[in-house]
Amino acid sequence: MDNRILDDLAKVAAGALGGVSGVRQEIEARLRQQFERVLANMEVVSREEFEVVRAMAAKARAEQETLAARVAALEERLANSTVSGT
């Protein structure tokens, strides 16, 4: 008789845990839907778009540094030619 009561209690407990698990999954699904809805209304960029713009910025920065070095070299040549020409 004790085994039968324990078996029944185990079944009730397992059923309750199954119900809790179902509730948890339902809550997660609803939260995911809410987050997706909020993100859809926000103006956020995708990861791919971000990476493209990031690469463009890195390239522009490298080009700017190259041009700055060229300008500095030209200014030095101009200063040297002005000094030696005077």
C-alpha positions as CSV (number, residue, x, y, z in Angstrom):
1,M,0.0,0.0,0.0
2,D,2.9,2.4,0.8
3,N,4.3,1.8,-2.6
4,R,1.0,2.7,-4.3
5,I,0.8,5.9,-2.4
6,L,4.3,6.8,-3.2
7,D,3.7,6.0,-6.9
8,D,0.6,8.2,-6.9
9,L,2.6,11.0,-5.3
10,A,5.4,10.6,-7.8
11,K,2.9,10.8,-10.6
12,V,1.3,14.0,-9.2
13,A,4.7,15.6,-8.7
14,A,5.8,14.7,-12.2
15,G,2.5,16.1,-13.6
16,A,3.0,19.3,-11.6
17,L,6.6,19.7,-12.9
18,G,5.4,19.1,-16.4
19,G,2.9,21.9,-16.0
20,V,5.5,24.2,-14.6
21,S,7.7,23.4,-17.5
22,G,4.9,24.2,-19.9
23,V,4.3,27.5,-18.2
24,R,8.0,28.4,-18.4
25,Q,8.1,27.7,-22.1
26,E,4.9,29.8,-22.6
27,I,6.4,32.7,-20.7
28,E,9.7,32.5,-22.6
29,A,7.8,32.5,-25.9
30,R,5.7,35.5,-24.9
31,L,8.8,37.4,-23.7
32,R,10.6,36.6,-27.0
33,Q,7.6,37.9,-29.0
34,Q,7.6,41.1,-26.9
35,F,11.3,41.7,-27.4
36,E,11.0,41.1,-31.1
37,R,8.1,43.6,-31.3
38,V,10.0,46.2,-29.4
39,L,13.1,45.7,-31.5
40,A,11.1,45.9,-34.7
41,N,9.7,49.3,-33.6
42,M,13.2,50.6,-32.8
43,E,15.5,51.8,-35.6
44,V,18.4,49.4,-34.9
45,V,20.8,48.1,-37.6
46,S,21.5,44.5,-38.2
47,R,24.9,43.0,-37.3
48,E,25.8,42.7,-41.0
49,E,25.0,46.4,-41.6
50,F,27.1,47.4,-38.6
51,E,30.1,45.4,-39.8
52,V,29.9,46.9,-43.2
53,V,29.9,50.5,-41.8
54,R,32.6,49.5,-39.4
55,A,34.8,48.3,-42.2
56,M,34.1,51.5,-44.2
57,A,35.1,53.6,-41.2
58,A,38.3,51.7,-40.7
59,K,39.2,52.1,-44.4
60,A,38.4,55.8,-44.3
61,R,40.6,56.2,-41.2
62,A,43.5,54.4,-42.8
63,E,43.2,56.6,-45.9
64,Q,43.0,59.7,-43.7
65,E,46.2,58.8,-41.9
66,T,47.9,58.1,-45.3
67,L,46.8,61.5,-46.6
68,A,47.9,63.3,-43.4
69,A,51.4,61.7,-43.8
70,R,51.6,62.9,-47.4
71,V,50.5,66.4,-46.5
72,A,53.1,66.5,-43.7
73,A,55.8,65.3,-46.2
74,L,54.7,67.9,-48.8
75,E,54.7,70.7,-46.1
76,E,58.2,69.7,-45.1
77,R,59.5,69.7,-48.7
78,L,57.9,73.1,-49.2
79,A,59.5,74.5,-46.0
80,N,62.9,73.1,-47.1
81,S,62.6,74.5,-50.6
82,T,61.6,77.9,-49.2
83,V,64.5,77.9,-46.8
84,S,67.1,76.8,-49.4
85,G,65.6,79.1,-52.0
86,T,65.8,82.2,-49.9
